[in-house]
Amino acid sequence: MNQIPITIKGAELLKAELQRLLSVDRPNVIQAIAEARAQGDLSENAEYDAAKERQSFIEGRIAEIEAKLSNAMIIDPKTLNAEGRCVFGATVEVEDLDSGDVSKYQIVGDDEADVKQGKISVSSPIARALIGKTEGEVAEVMAPAGLRSYEVRAVEYI
């Protein structure tokens, strides 16, 4: 399997979620299943069915996170020496040349992406257009509304 790029913060968040699933959620659902079993007939027991469904979700998520972490290529943006180029982990300030709007994005892994927090996936169209660009260069992005041009105003590795 290919390595999945992820920032240090993203890896820490996945590890924290895994720890919570293993130490809190899994024991809670096991307890809920035991309590539902104690009620008797399992064929008409909605609590049992719900607890088993929850257990299936938790076990699936644990397996998914473990797989992602085992294939993770953890990147610390602070240690990058990309000579001012937009790369994975970089924080980029761009200006939309059509509207004049200025935005700041960090290019992160797919699991970390959250546009509301200014984190865009490395596989998103805007990130792909920005990769390799330096301050002052223009990236053109095909958006649903048409071709958009963004000027790179600043690149930081924070």
SULRAWO-V545244 format. One record per pair of residues at least 4 apart in sequence whose ideal C-beta (glycine too) atoms are under 6 Angstrom apart, sorted by the first residue. I is the first residue (numbers start at 1). J is the second residue. Records with the same first field share a line. If there is no record, write none. Layout:
BEGIN
I->J  J
END
This chain:
BEGIN
1->71
3->71  73
4->71  72
5->73  75  88  109
6->10  11  72  74  109
7->75  89  108
8->74  76
10->109  112
11->72  74
14->65  69
18->65
19->23
20->24
21->25  58  62
22->26
25->58
26->58
29->51  54  55  58
32->51
33->51
36->45  47  48  51
42->48
75->88  89
77->89  157
80->157
82->87
84->134  135  155
85->132  134
86->90  92  130  131  133  155
88->107  122
90->107  155  157
91->106  156  158
92->105  130  155
93->104  153  154
94->103  150  152
95->102  151  153
96->101  150
97->149  151
104->118
105->118  120
106->119
107->122  127
108->112  113  119
110->121
112->119
113->119  120  121
114->119
120->124  127
122->127
125->141
126->141
129->139  141
130->139
133->137  139  152
135->152  155
137->152
138->149  151
139->150
140->147  149
141->148
142->147
143->148
END
